């Protein structure tokens, strides 16, 4: 089984400031890693994913994340945030292999609030 | 890009009645779809895995007889909440995989309010 810990439930930042949303995971098998964004009353949109290869992954809207296997982390970063980035961000993992490839385990989410 | 659509987006039903939520993959075939439940300001909890042409696989603690899942075709899965109670009120989200690149697409979600 997998588990995901998002260390910050809320992160307030000012516009144009950098931000890092932290995510740590636990798993006895190899995993794929994902970050999703959820705007109010909407479904989830994929920001980026790590499957293999380069540990630095670039996603949409200027976000990037770095997979650190030794620290079992997959922190999300953006060098300069906009008001429109205000949303809930979810880190998720799925086990590699077998039929569970698409079965996601989510963290509790981090509410990013960008203030003017 | 791939699109997953849910209907209805919002539904209000009376306690004791049943309500059906549809999840459609609009431009691809999905042999497997997933149903999640999300309580306000909380994370998504996987309820069940919906497999086309076979029975759904439910997560521990999810009542099979209460949350009926039918995956009738490669583009449609339905979740029926039977004998709904106010505690079933929640945001229900489905997802589907296109089968390549391990990309999972989510629907817009459906708000269920049981009164």
gemmi code that builds the backbone of each chain (N, CA, C; Angstrom):
import gemmi

chains = {
    "A": [
        ("UNK", (0.845, -1.199, 0.000), (0.000, 0.000, 0.000), (0.884, 1.254, 0.000)),
        ("UNK", (0.294, 2.311, -0.492), (1.011, 3.571, -0.546), (0.321, 4.602, 0.353)),
        ("UNK", (1.099, 5.573, 0.771), (0.528, 6.711, 1.497), (1.234, 7.977, 1.053)),
        ("UNK", (0.523, 9.076, 1.147), (1.054, 10.364, 0.718), (0.834, 11.386, 1.827)),
        ("UNK", (1.859, 12.126, 2.137), (1.767, 13.170, 3.154), (2.075, 14.521, 2.529)),
        ("UNK", (1.118, 15.406, 2.580), (1.360, 16.779, 2.171), (1.511, 17.585, 3.455)),
        ("UNK", (2.682, 18.091, 3.656), (3.067, 18.618, 4.952), (2.355, 19.910, 5.330)),
        ("UNK", (1.906, 20.649, 4.351), (1.250, 21.921, 4.627), (-0.187, 21.880, 4.137)),
        ("UNK", (-1.120, 22.137, 5.013), (-2.518, 22.154, 4.588), (-2.860, 23.470, 3.886)),
        ("UNK", (-2.171, 24.533, 4.279), (-2.403, 25.835, 3.651), (-1.074, 26.547, 3.451)),
        ("UNK", (-0.943, 27.185, 2.293), (0.258, 27.972, 2.002), (-0.186, 29.308, 1.424)),
        ("UNK", (-0.059, 30.378, 2.197), (-0.360, 31.715, 1.668), (0.915, 32.378, 1.157)),
        ("UNK", (0.848, 32.961, -0.020), (2.003, 33.662, -0.569), (1.521, 34.927, -1.273)),
        ("UNK", (2.459, 35.833, -1.511), (2.128, 37.022, -2.271), (2.393, 36.780, -3.747)),
        ("UNK", (1.671, 37.505, -4.562), (1.828, 37.396, -6.008), (3.276, 37.657, -6.399)),
        ("UNK", (3.747, 36.899, -7.366), (5.095, 36.955, -7.923), (6.163, 36.369, -7.005)),
        ("UNK", (5.787, 35.883, -5.857), (6.738, 35.208, -4.969), (6.884, 33.761, -5.408)),
        ("UNK", (8.013, 33.122, -5.058), (8.160, 31.692, -5.345), (7.385, 30.857, -4.323)),
        ("UNK", (7.060, 29.643, -4.703), (6.331, 28.776, -3.788), (6.817, 27.346, -3.930)),
        ("UNK", (6.789, 26.628, -2.826), (7.078, 25.201, -2.827), (6.011, 24.497, -2.009)),
        ("UNK", (5.380, 23.523, -2.610), (4.387, 22.701, -1.915), (5.016, 21.328, -1.705)),
        ("UNK", (5.034, 20.902, -0.455), (5.781, 19.706, -0.130), (4.924, 18.439, -0.177)),
        ("UNK", (5.573, 17.362, -0.625), (4.895, 16.068, -0.712), (5.903, 14.967, -0.408)),
        ("UNK", (5.558, 14.111, 0.523), (6.350, 12.922, 0.801), (5.457, 11.701, 0.662)),
        ("UNK", (6.053, 10.598, 0.273), (5.259, 9.399, 0.067), (5.921, 8.212, 0.741)),
        ("UNK", (5.130, 7.183, 0.907), (5.629, 5.931, 1.456), (5.088, 4.791, 0.606)),
        ("UNK", (5.985, 3.885, 0.225), (5.555, 2.755, -0.592), (6.591, 1.658, -0.523)),
        ("UNK", (6.112, 0.419, -0.561), (7.021, -0.723, -0.543), (7.427, -1.120, -1.963)),
        ("UNK", (6.781, -0.489, -2.957), (7.116, -0.777, -4.350), (7.391, 0.549, -5.068)),
        ("UNK", (7.887, 0.425, -6.285), (8.130, 1.636, -7.067), (6.812, 2.316, -7.393)),
        ("UNK", (6.881, 3.623, -7.511), (5.651, 4.387, -7.734), (5.804, 5.381, -8.874)),
        ("UNK", (4.669, 5.743, -9.397), (4.561, 6.910, -10.257), (4.036, 8.041, -9.379)),
        ("UNK", (4.401, 9.260, -9.712), (4.036, 10.403, -8.876), (3.341, 11.470, -9.703)),
        ("UNK", (2.353, 12.104, -9.092), (1.532, 13.072, -9.808), (1.250, 14.290, -8.917)),
        ("UNK", (1.049, 15.415, -9.568), (0.477, 16.581, -8.916), (-0.751, 17.005, -9.717)),
        ("UNK", (-1.851, 17.202, -8.985), (-3.090, 17.679, -9.590), (-3.493, 19.002, -8.945)),
        ("UNK", (-4.219, 19.810, -9.712), (-4.766, 21.052, -9.180), (-6.287, 20.981, -9.265)),
        ("UNK", (-6.934, 21.495, -8.244), (-8.400, 21.525, -8.223), (-8.850, 22.944, -7.913)),
        ("UNK", (-9.557, 23.533, -8.867), (-10.154, 24.835, -8.639), (-11.522, 24.635, -7.975)),
        ("UNK", (-12.033, 25.631, -7.291), (-13.281, 25.461, -6.528), (-14.398, 24.840, -7.344)),
        ("UNK", (-15.011, 23.833, -6.772), (-16.176, 23.153, -7.357), (-15.884, 22.506, -8.715)),
        ("UNK", (-14.650, 22.165, -8.935), (-14.291, 21.532, -10.198), (-13.563, 20.218, -9.960)),
        ("UNK", (-13.373, 19.474, -11.037), (-12.605, 18.239, -10.965), (-11.125, 18.531, -10.882)),
        ("UNK", (-10.327, 17.532, -11.139), (-8.884, 17.661, -11.015), (-8.226, 17.787, -12.381)),
        ("UNK", (-7.209, 18.604, -12.425), (-6.439, 18.782, -13.647), (-4.997, 18.383, -13.377)),
        ("UNK", (-4.437, 17.584, -14.258), (-3.060, 17.138, -14.083), (-2.091, 18.282, -14.333)),
        ("UNK", (-1.218, 18.511, -13.362), (-0.155, 19.511, -13.523), (1.087, 18.895, -14.124)),
        ("UNK", (1.491, 17.758, -13.554), (2.679, 17.066, -14.032), (2.720, 15.680, -13.430)),
        ("UNK", (3.622, 14.863, -13.989), (3.760, 13.504, -13.494), (5.201, 13.045, -13.672)),
        ("UNK", (5.605, 12.153, -12.774), (6.909, 11.508, -12.892), (6.666, 10.016, -13.090)),
        ("UNK", (7.184, 9.502, -14.209), (7.079, 8.074, -14.479), (8.453, 7.422, -14.403)),
        ("UNK", (9.421, 8.051, -15.042), (10.792, 7.544, -15.040), (11.670, 8.615, -15.670)),
        ("UNK", (12.979, 8.358, -15.703), (13.883, 9.280, -16.365), (14.295, 10.430, -15.485)),
        ("UNK", (14.408, 11.593, -16.090), (14.864, 12.779, -15.365), (14.016, 13.030, -14.135)),
        ("UNK", (14.685, 13.314, -13.040), (13.955, 13.514, -11.780), (13.305, 14.885, -11.706)),
        ("UNK", (13.691, 15.798, -12.571), (13.064, 17.114, -12.614), (12.000, 17.110, -13.707)),
        ("UNK", (10.777, 17.319, -13.292), (9.661, 17.241, -14.218), (9.023, 18.617, -14.364)),
        ("UNK", (8.807, 19.007, -15.588), (8.145, 20.298, -15.833), (6.704, 20.046, -16.260)),
        ("UNK", (5.821, 20.877, -15.731), (4.411, 20.708, -16.041), (3.800, 21.957, -16.644)),
        ("UNK", (2.486, 22.012, -16.546), (1.784, 23.159, -17.114), (1.805, 24.336, -16.149)),
        ("UNK", (1.486, 25.511, -16.692), (1.365, 26.725, -15.881), (2.637, 27.096, -15.137)),
        ("UNK", (3.795, 26.673, -15.643), (5.062, 27.060, -15.042), (5.481, 26.273, -13.813)),
        ("UNK", (4.752, 25.234, -13.494), (5.102, 24.410, -12.337), (6.133, 23.350, -12.701)),
        ("UNK", (6.927, 22.971, -11.709), (7.852, 21.867, -11.865), (7.954, 21.123, -10.538)),
        ("UNK", (8.428, 19.899, -10.598), (8.580, 19.102, -9.382), (9.817, 18.240, -9.537)),
        ("UNK", (10.428, 17.926, -8.411), (11.618, 17.098, -8.431), (11.419, 15.848, -7.597)),
        ("UNK", (11.658, 14.728, -8.212), (11.543, 13.448, -7.534), (12.853, 13.163, -6.822)),
        ("UNK", (12.774, 12.918, -5.518), (13.950, 12.577, -4.732), (13.696, 11.229, -4.086)),
        ("UNK", (14.294, 10.197, -4.664), (14.006, 8.843, -4.197), (14.519, 8.598, -2.785)),
        ("UNK", (15.673, 9.116, -2.471), (16.257, 8.872, -1.145), (15.427, 9.523, -0.041)),
        ("UNK", (14.837, 10.652, -0.367), (13.995, 11.346, 0.616), (12.515, 11.052, 0.410)),
        ("UNK", (12.209, 10.202, -0.536), (10.815, 9.865, -0.897), (9.952, 11.123, -0.957)),
        ("UNK", (10.444, 12.082, -1.722), (9.717, 13.342, -1.830), (9.468, 13.693, -3.292)),
        ("UNK", (8.475, 14.545, -3.489), (8.107, 15.018, -4.830), (7.507, 16.408, -4.648)),
        ("UNK", (8.356, 17.350, -4.313), (7.896, 18.709, -4.010), (7.591, 19.490, -5.280)),
        ("UNK", (6.548, 20.277, -5.213), (6.105, 21.089, -6.360), (6.589, 22.522, -6.176)),
        ("UNK", (7.089, 23.120, -7.255), (7.619, 24.480, -7.156), (7.156, 25.333, -8.322)),
        ("UNK", (7.097, 26.631, -8.037), (6.867, 27.610, -9.094), (7.644, 28.862, -8.708)),
        ("UNK", (8.448, 29.403, -9.614), (9.307, 30.536, -9.262), (8.560, 31.841, -9.024)),
        ("UNK", (7.382, 31.976, -9.635), (6.648, 33.229, -9.495), (5.157, 32.933, -9.682)),
        ("UNK", (4.394, 33.080, -8.624), (2.983, 32.686, -8.694), (2.101, 33.872, -9.085)),
        ("UNK", (0.927, 33.501, -9.612), (-0.077, 34.493, -9.986), (-1.337, 34.288, -9.153)),
        ("UNK", (-2.151, 35.293, -9.121), (-3.428, 35.205, -8.397), (-4.211, 33.979, -8.864)),
        ("UNK", (-4.136, 33.712, -10.153), (-4.900, 32.607, -10.736), (-4.404, 31.231, -10.309)),
        ("UNK", (-3.276, 31.165, -9.636), (-2.774, 29.880, -9.130), (-3.451, 29.484, -7.823)),
        ("UNK", (-4.263, 30.352, -7.280), (-4.991, 30.033, -6.058), (-5.897, 28.841, -6.301)),
        ("UNK", (-5.649, 27.761, -5.570), (-6.382, 26.508, -5.773), (-5.900, 25.486, -4.753)),
        ("UNK", (-6.530, 24.327, -4.791), (-6.103, 23.197, -3.957), (-5.194, 22.325, -4.808)),
        ("UNK", (-4.077, 21.901, -4.236), (-3.122, 21.084, -4.961), (-2.989, 19.730, -4.271)),
        ("UNK", (-3.090, 18.683, -5.069), (-3.018, 17.332, -4.534), (-1.835, 16.588, -5.122)),
        ("UNK", (-1.086, 15.953, -4.243), (-0.028, 15.048, -4.643), (-0.605, 13.631, -4.620)),
        ("UNK", (-0.234, 12.813, -5.586), (-0.783, 11.467, -5.644), (0.273, 10.499, -6.145)),
        ("UNK", (0.115, 9.236, -5.768), (1.010, 8.185, -6.227), (0.202, 7.004, -6.719)),
        ("UNK", (0.818, 6.232, -7.595), (0.245, 4.950, -7.980), (1.382, 3.955, -8.088)),
        ("UNK", (1.087, 2.713, -7.776), (2.103, 1.673, -7.807), (2.446, 1.326, -9.248)),
        ("UNK", (3.686, 1.032, -9.481), (4.123, 0.642, -10.818), (3.782, -0.823, -11.055)),
        ("UNK", (3.226, -1.088, -12.243), (3.016, -2.472, -12.617), (1.657, -3.005, -12.274)),
        ("UNK", (1.264, -4.035, -13.009), (0.006, -4.704, -12.741), (-1.197, -3.837, -13.021)),
        ("UNK", (-2.294, -4.231, -12.504), (-3.532, -3.508, -12.776), (-3.709, -2.279, -11.923)),
        ("UNK", (-2.759, -2.012, -11.046), (-2.951, -0.867, -10.146), (-2.284, 0.377, -10.665)),
        ("UNK", (-1.847, 0.353, -11.926), (-1.141, 1.509, -12.471), (-1.918, 2.796, -12.339)),
        ("UNK", (-3.233, 2.702, -12.472), (-4.014, 3.925, -12.505), (-4.786, 4.149, -11.224)),
        ("UNK", (-4.499, 3.386, -10.217), (-5.197, 3.518, -8.950), (-4.407, 4.491, -8.101)),
        ("UNK", (-4.960, 5.654, -7.883), (-4.232, 6.727, -7.226), (-4.518, 6.802, -5.735)),
        ("UNK", (-3.478, 7.074, -4.988), (-3.610, 7.414, -3.571), (-3.237, 8.879, -3.433)),
        ("UNK", (-4.140, 9.645, -2.847), (-3.953, 11.085, -2.763), (-3.500, 11.526, -1.383)),
        ("UNK", (-2.765, 12.630, -1.367), (-2.517, 13.341, -0.124), (-3.750, 14.148, 0.238)),
        ("UNK", (-3.698, 14.812, 1.379), (-4.865, 15.550, 1.859), (-5.032, 16.902, 1.191)),
        ("UNK", (-4.056, 17.283, 0.410), (-4.172, 18.534, -0.319), (-3.532, 19.710, 0.384)),
        ("UNK", (-3.098, 20.670, -0.409), (-2.554, 21.929, 0.101), (-3.278, 23.070, -0.580)),
        ("UNK", (-3.877, 23.912, 0.217), (-4.555, 25.082, -0.339), (-3.541, 26.200, -0.525)),
        ("UNK", (-3.285, 26.526, -1.779), (-2.398, 27.641, -2.105), (-3.238, 28.888, -2.305)),
        ("UNK", (-2.960, 29.901, -1.529), (-3.665, 31.176, -1.659), (-2.657, 32.238, -2.043)),
        ("UNK", (-2.862, 32.833, -3.198), (-1.967, 33.880, -3.677), (-2.635, 35.224, -3.447)),
        ("UNK", (-1.990, 36.036, -2.667), (-2.525, 37.354, -2.315), (-1.851, 38.463, -3.117)),
        ("UNK", (-2.606, 39.506, -3.434), (-2.025, 40.607, -4.224), (-1.047, 41.440, -3.394)),
    ],
    "B": [
        ("UNK", (-7.417, 17.126, -26.436), (-6.994, 16.165, -25.422), (-8.155, 15.318, -24.942)),
        ("UNK", (-7.824, 14.343, -24.150), (-8.854, 13.456, -23.629), (-9.774, 14.204, -22.683)),
        ("UNK", (-11.020, 13.852, -22.715), (-12.002, 14.501, -21.852), (-12.861, 13.457, -21.182)),
        ("UNK", (-13.048, 13.631, -19.913), (-13.960, 12.793, -19.147), (-15.069, 13.693, -18.632)),
        ("UNK", (-16.287, 13.301, -18.869), (-17.422, 14.133, -18.504), (-18.325, 13.423, -17.520)),
        ("UNK", (-18.815, 14.162, -16.562), (-19.756, 13.620, -15.582), (-21.088, 14.339, -15.686)),
        ("UNK", (-22.136, 13.576, -15.404), (-23.467, 14.161, -15.408), (-24.353, 13.460, -14.390)),
        ("UNK", (-25.103, 14.176, -13.582), (-25.200, 15.634, -13.562), (-24.063, 16.259, -12.760)),
        ("UNK", (-23.857, 17.536, -12.903), (-22.832, 18.211, -12.124), (-23.329, 18.491, -10.703)),
        ("UNK", (-24.632, 18.682, -10.590), (-25.235, 18.874, -9.264), (-26.572, 18.171, -9.231)),
        ("UNK", (-26.855, 17.502, -8.128), (-28.140, 16.842, -7.981), (-28.555, 16.882, -6.515)),
        ("UNK", (-29.828, 17.129, -6.333), (-30.425, 17.108, -4.995), (-31.492, 16.033, -4.994)),
        ("UNK", (-31.447, 15.155, -4.023), (-32.461, 14.112, -3.961), (-32.972, 13.972, -2.533)),
        ("UNK", (-34.111, 13.371, -2.431), (-34.709, 13.159, -1.121), (-34.127, 11.919, -0.470)),
        ("UNK", (-34.068, 11.947, 0.827), (-33.571, 10.815, 1.584), (-34.404, 9.573, 1.273)),
        ("UNK", (-33.733, 8.475, 1.019), (-34.427, 7.229, 0.720), (-34.545, 6.914, -0.759)),
        ("UNK", (-34.290, 7.896, -1.588), (-34.353, 7.668, -3.033), (-32.983, 7.290, -3.565)),
        ("UNK", (-32.949, 6.925, -4.841), (-31.686, 6.561, -5.485), (-31.326, 7.598, -6.541)),
        ("UNK", (-30.062, 7.765, -6.756), (-29.608, 8.740, -7.751), (-28.442, 8.151, -8.530)),
        ("UNK", (-28.451, 8.406, -9.848), (-27.415, 7.861, -10.726), (-26.518, 8.978, -11.244)),
        ("UNK", (-25.228, 8.732, -11.217), (-24.240, 9.666, -11.766), (-23.507, 8.961, -12.896)),
        ("UNK", (-23.386, 9.647, -14.022), (-22.724, 9.066, -15.179), (-21.326, 9.630, -15.372)),
        ("UNK", (-20.444, 8.771, -15.853), (-19.082, 9.179, -16.171), (-18.764, 8.674, -17.577)),
        ("UNK", (-18.468, 9.587, -18.463), (-18.214, 9.229, -19.850), (-16.831, 9.676, -20.302)),
        ("UNK", (-16.163, 8.803, -21.011), (-14.936, 9.213, -21.686), (-15.350, 9.621, -23.094)),
        ("UNK", (-15.117, 10.871, -23.424), (-15.703, 11.426, -24.639), (-14.923, 11.116, -25.913)),
        ("UNK", (-13.651, 10.966, -25.830), (-12.897, 10.769, -27.065), (-11.895, 9.632, -26.968)),
        ("UNK", (-12.126, 8.727, -26.025), (-11.267, 7.556, -25.961), (-12.024, 6.442, -25.240)),
        ("UNK", (-11.540, 5.241, -25.396), (-12.151, 4.094, -24.733), (-11.430, 3.801, -23.434)),
        ("UNK", (-12.180, 3.591, -22.411), (-11.617, 3.371, -21.085), (-12.105, 2.032, -20.531)),
        ("UNK", (-11.213, 1.065, -20.491), (-11.596, -0.227, -19.938), (-11.725, -0.151, -18.423)),
        ("UNK", (-11.058, 0.810, -17.835), (-11.104, 0.966, -16.383), (-11.395, 2.414, -16.020)),
        ("UNK", (-12.336, 2.579, -15.154), (-12.651, 3.896, -14.609), (-12.640, 3.786, -13.093)),
        ("UNK", (-12.458, 4.909, -12.443), (-12.373, 4.929, -10.990), (-13.378, 5.924, -10.438)),
        ("UNK", (-13.944, 5.594, -9.299), (-14.864, 6.508, -8.618), (-14.264, 6.919, -7.284)),
        ("UNK", (-14.240, 8.237, -7.071), (-13.722, 8.818, -5.839), (-14.811, 9.616, -5.157)),
        ("UNK", (-14.626, 9.763, -3.860), (-15.517, 10.608, -3.077), (-14.668, 11.636, -2.351)),
        ("UNK", (-15.143, 12.849, -2.338), (-14.399, 13.916, -1.691), (-15.312, 14.695, -0.773)),
        ("UNK", (-14.985, 14.706, 0.510), (-15.721, 15.516, 1.466), (-15.160, 16.935, 1.429)),
        ("UNK", (-15.956, 17.905, 1.831), (-15.494, 19.301, 1.767), (-14.141, 19.511, 2.431)),
        ("UNK", (-13.260, 20.154, 1.715), (-11.932, 20.495, 2.192), (-11.110, 19.268, 2.586)),
        ("UNK", (-11.404, 18.155, 1.969), (-10.629, 16.958, 2.254), (-10.138, 16.324, 0.953)),
        ("UNK", (-9.369, 15.271, 1.106), (-8.791, 14.631, -0.066), (-9.791, 13.700, -0.744)),
        ("UNK", (-9.346, 13.141, -1.836), (-10.186, 12.184, -2.560), (-9.939, 10.784, -2.007)),
        ("UNK", (-11.016, 10.073, -1.802), (-10.918, 8.701, -1.339), (-11.454, 7.782, -2.433)),
        ("UNK", (-10.626, 6.833, -2.836), (-11.061, 5.895, -3.870), (-12.166, 5.015, -3.318)),
        ("UNK", (-13.261, 4.944, -4.060), (-14.379, 4.096, -3.657), (-14.306, 2.737, -4.341)),
        ("UNK", (-14.078, 2.779, -5.650), (-14.124, 1.527, -6.389), (-13.483, 1.695, -7.754)),
        ("UNK", (-13.085, 0.559, -8.290), (-12.546, 0.485, -9.642), (-13.598, -0.168, -10.519)),
        ("UNK", (-13.951, 0.517, -11.571), (-15.007, 0.048, -12.464), (-14.378, -0.583, -13.702)),
        ("UNK", (-14.688, -1.844, -13.939), (-14.115, -2.574, -15.063), (-15.193, -2.894, -16.090)),
        ("UNK", (-14.915, -2.562, -17.329), (-15.888, -2.794, -18.388), (-16.172, -4.277, -18.529)),
        ("UNK", (-17.424, -4.624, -18.450), (-17.843, -5.999, -18.658), (-17.691, -6.914, -17.459)),
        ("UNK", (-17.290, -6.373, -16.342), (-17.162, -7.220, -15.154), (-17.554, -6.424, -13.912)),
        ("UNK", (-17.548, -7.104, -12.791), (-17.954, -6.452, -11.558), (-16.900, -5.447, -11.097)),
        ("UNK", (-17.391, -4.429, -10.429), (-16.477, -3.427, -9.895), (-15.728, -3.982, -8.695)),
        ("UNK", (-14.568, -3.425, -8.465), (-13.766, -3.793, -7.296), (-13.866, -2.659, -6.294)),
        ("UNK", (-14.395, -2.955, -5.121), (-14.636, -1.931, -4.124), (-13.500, -1.869, -3.104)),
        ("UNK", (-13.256, -0.678, -2.642), (-12.266, -0.495, -1.579), (-12.874, -0.903, -0.240)),
        ("UNK", (-11.993, -1.216, 0.662), (-12.446, -1.654, 1.980), (-13.285, -0.560, 2.635)),
        ("UNK", (-14.401, -0.973, 3.176), (-15.270, -0.037, 3.879), (-16.343, 0.586, 3.010)),
        ("UNK", (-16.310, 0.354, 1.719), (-17.326, 0.905, 0.811), (-18.422, -0.134, 0.612)),
        ("UNK", (-19.654, 0.276, 0.849), (-20.776, -0.659, 0.754), (-21.141, -0.925, -0.705)),
        ("UNK", (-20.984, -2.147, -1.131), (-21.256, -2.515, -2.520), (-22.724, -2.343, -2.869)),
        ("UNK", (-23.584, -2.684, -1.930), (-25.015, -2.630, -2.224), (-25.555, -1.210, -2.200)),
        ("UNK", (-24.809, -0.324, -1.616), (-25.256, 1.061, -1.548), (-24.743, 1.863, -2.741)),
        ("UNK", (-23.541, 1.592, -3.131), (-22.917, 2.311, -4.239), (-22.744, 1.326, -5.399)),
        ("UNK", (-23.771, 1.285, -6.238), (-23.769, 0.351, -7.356), (-23.033, 0.939, -8.547)),
        ("UNK", (-22.097, 0.179, -9.067), (-21.316, 0.650, -10.206), (-21.527, -0.282, -11.381)),
        ("UNK", (-21.808, 0.320, -12.519), (-22.012, -0.431, -13.743), (-21.154, 0.167, -14.857)),
        ("UNK", (-20.355, -0.662, -15.467), (-19.482, -0.193, -16.546), (-19.961, -0.881, -17.820)),
        ("UNK", (-21.015, -0.342, -18.388), (-21.738, -1.017, -19.461), (-21.018, -0.987, -20.803)),
        ("UNK", (-20.195, 0.009, -21.016), (-19.494, 0.113, -22.293), (-18.113, 0.692, -22.054)),
        ("UNK", (-17.328, 0.772, -23.102), (-15.962, 1.272, -22.966), (-15.906, 2.784, -22.758)),
        ("UNK", (-17.048, 3.433, -22.831), (-17.041, 4.880, -22.638), (-17.979, 5.343, -21.535)),
        ("UNK", (-18.593, 4.421, -20.814), (-19.573, 4.840, -19.813), (-19.514, 3.970, -18.562)),
        ("UNK", (-19.401, 4.640, -17.429), (-19.541, 3.984, -16.130), (-20.555, 4.787, -15.334)),
        ("UNK", (-21.394, 4.089, -14.579), (-22.381, 4.790, -13.755), (-22.237, 4.396, -12.297)),
        ("UNK", (-22.479, 5.368, -11.447), (-22.497, 5.160, -9.996), (-23.910, 5.476, -9.527)),
        ("UNK", (-24.553, 4.496, -8.920), (-25.888, 4.713, -8.384), (-25.831, 4.644, -6.867)),
        ("UNK", (-26.221, 5.733, -6.236), (-26.303, 5.768, -4.783), (-27.719, 5.358, -4.416)),
        ("UNK", (-27.854, 4.202, -3.785), (-29.184, 3.682, -3.472), (-29.593, 4.060, -2.063)),
        ("UNK", (-30.891, 4.255, -1.885), (-31.431, 4.614, -0.575), (-30.553, 5.682, 0.079)),
        ("UNK", (-30.441, 6.782, -0.612), (-29.513, 7.834, -0.179), (-29.913, 8.428, 1.172)),
        ("UNK", (-28.896, 8.776, 1.929), (-29.087, 9.443, 3.219), (-28.278, 10.731, 3.221)),
        ("UNK", (-28.597, 11.641, 4.109), (-27.858, 12.918, 4.143), (-26.348, 12.740, 4.260)),
        ("UNK", (-25.905, 11.693, 4.937), (-24.450, 11.490, 5.078), (-23.774, 11.064, 3.775)),
        ("UNK", (-24.594, 10.729, 2.770), (-24.037, 10.407, 1.455), (-23.744, 11.674, 0.654)),
        ("UNK", (-24.207, 12.794, 1.150), (-23.939, 14.061, 0.469), (-22.432, 14.274, 0.364)),
        ("UNK", (-21.984, 14.518, -0.853), (-20.546, 14.611, -1.080), (-20.291, 15.016, -2.522)),
        ("UNK", (-19.025, 15.178, -2.842), (-18.577, 15.446, -4.201), (-18.009, 14.137, -4.742)),
        ("UNK", (-18.593, 13.653, -5.824), (-18.165, 12.379, -6.399), (-17.439, 12.665, -7.710)),
        ("UNK", (-16.254, 12.093, -7.847), (-15.428, 12.341, -9.041), (-15.035, 11.009, -9.665)),
        ("UNK", (-15.095, 10.945, -10.971), (-14.643, 9.750, -11.655), (-13.353, 10.061, -12.420)),
        ("UNK", (-12.633, 9.030, -12.743), (-11.439, 9.200, -13.561), (-11.323, 8.022, -14.500)),
        ("UNK", (-10.572, 8.236, -15.558), (-10.388, 7.178, -16.542), (-8.988, 7.284, -17.117)),
        ("UNK", (-8.457, 6.151, -17.487), (-7.138, 6.132, -18.098), (-7.268, 5.844, -19.580)),
        ("UNK", (-6.475, 6.574, -20.352), (-6.481, 6.362, -21.787), (-5.668, 5.143, -22.155)),
        ("UNK", (-4.913, 4.640, -21.180), (-4.182, 3.407, -21.409), (-2.753, 3.584, -21.834)),
        ("UNK", (-2.304, 4.825, -22.038), (-0.912, 5.027, -22.413), (-0.366, 6.220, -21.660)),
        ("UNK", (0.903, 6.136, -21.278), (1.516, 7.255, -20.590), (1.061, 7.433, -19.164)),
        ("UNK", (0.306, 6.474, -18.669), (-0.164, 6.526, -17.289), (-0.826, 7.852, -16.946)),
        ("UNK", (-1.513, 8.420, -17.879), (-2.226, 9.662, -17.609), (-3.666, 9.345, -17.276)),
        ("UNK", (-4.084, 9.855, -16.148), (-5.447, 9.649, -15.695), (-6.195, 10.964, -15.835)),
        ("UNK", (-7.331, 10.906, -16.471), (-8.149, 12.097, -16.685), (-9.349, 12.062, -15.740)),
        ("UNK", (-9.625, 13.199, -15.139), (-10.713, 13.291, -14.185), (-11.918, 14.010, -14.783)),
        ("UNK", (-13.078, 13.576, -14.335), (-14.290, 14.300, -14.680), (-14.400, 15.562, -13.856)),
        ("UNK", (-15.437, 16.333, -14.161), (-15.625, 17.614, -13.473), (-16.196, 17.447, -12.075)),
        ("UNK", (-16.648, 16.249, -11.763), (-17.224, 16.008, -10.451), (-18.718, 16.232, -10.419)),
        ("UNK", (-19.364, 15.567, -9.470), (-20.811, 15.704, -9.286), (-21.115, 15.941, -7.816)),
        ("UNK", (-21.808, 17.033, -7.555), (-22.212, 17.343, -6.187), (-23.539, 16.654, -5.895)),
        ("UNK", (-23.555, 15.822, -4.886), (-24.788, 15.180, -4.451), (-25.196, 15.742, -3.101)),
        ("UNK", (-26.419, 16.230, -3.042), (-26.978, 16.697, -1.775), (-28.223, 15.892, -1.490)),
        ("UNK", (-28.255, 15.230, -0.357), (-29.412, 14.442, 0.039), (-30.127, 15.183, 1.165)),
        ("UNK", (-31.406, 15.467, 0.913), (-32.153, 16.256, 1.903), (-33.252, 15.418, 2.556)),
    ],
}
model = gemmi.Model(1)
for chain_id, residues in chains.items():
    chain = gemmi.Chain(chain_id)
    for i, (resn, *xyz) in enumerate(residues, 1):
        res = gemmi.Residue()
        res.name, res.seqid = resn, gemmi.SeqId(i, " ")
        for name, pos in zip(("N", "CA", "C"), xyz):
            atom = gemmi.Atom()
            atom.name, atom.element = name, gemmi.Element(name[0])
            atom.pos, atom.b_iso = gemmi.Position(*pos), 0.0
            res.add_atom(atom)
        chain.add_residue(res)
    model.add_chain(chain)
structure = gemmi.Structure()
structure.add_model(model)
structure.setup_entities()
